Amino acid sequence: MAQTTAKFFEQLAEREHEPLLEKVTGTMRFDVKDNGRTARWLVAIKKGDLAVSRANDAADCVIRTDRATFEKIVAGKVNPFAAMLRGTIGVEGDPELVVQFQRIFRAEQS
């Protein structure tokens, strides 16, 4: 998996609390495809408290995309909700979590 994707989740895992997500509770799994393989990250959010793992567990929202698209999202070049509407990323479950979580991508650009 490319550096940008792995680094994003590593940095997210290092946080204990994200103020931008203080009103959010739920789980999101990211399935990122790269060269025929799928890497998975599970992000649990509980009123802003974050936990990241590589578990392939059920989640309230599952996002599926390719590595190139995900890295554009992380870099702030692609809006995840707009990508969902265009079908560039697949979303199962609660789309509201995508809307809430996209704040993290914008925050990474600061």
Stockholm file with secondary structure:
# STOCKHOLM 1.0

chainA/1-110         MAQTTAKFFEQLAEREHEPLLEKVTGTMRFDVKDNGRTARWLVAIKKGDLAVSRANDAADCVIRTDRATFEKIVAGKVNPFAAMLRGTIGVEGDPELVVQFQRIFRAEQS
#=GR chainA/1-110 SS CCHHHHHHHHHHHHCSBCGGGTTCEEEEEEEEEETTEEEEEEEEEETTEEEEECCCCCCSEEEEEEHHHHHHHHTTSSCHHHHHHHTSSEEEECHHHHHHHHHHHHHHTC
#=GC SS_cons         CCHHHHHHHHHHHHCSBCGGGTTCEEEEEEEEEETTEEEEEEEEEETTEEEEECCCCCCSEEEEEEHHHHHHHHTTSSCHHHHHHHTSSEEEECHHHHHHHHHHHHHHTC
//
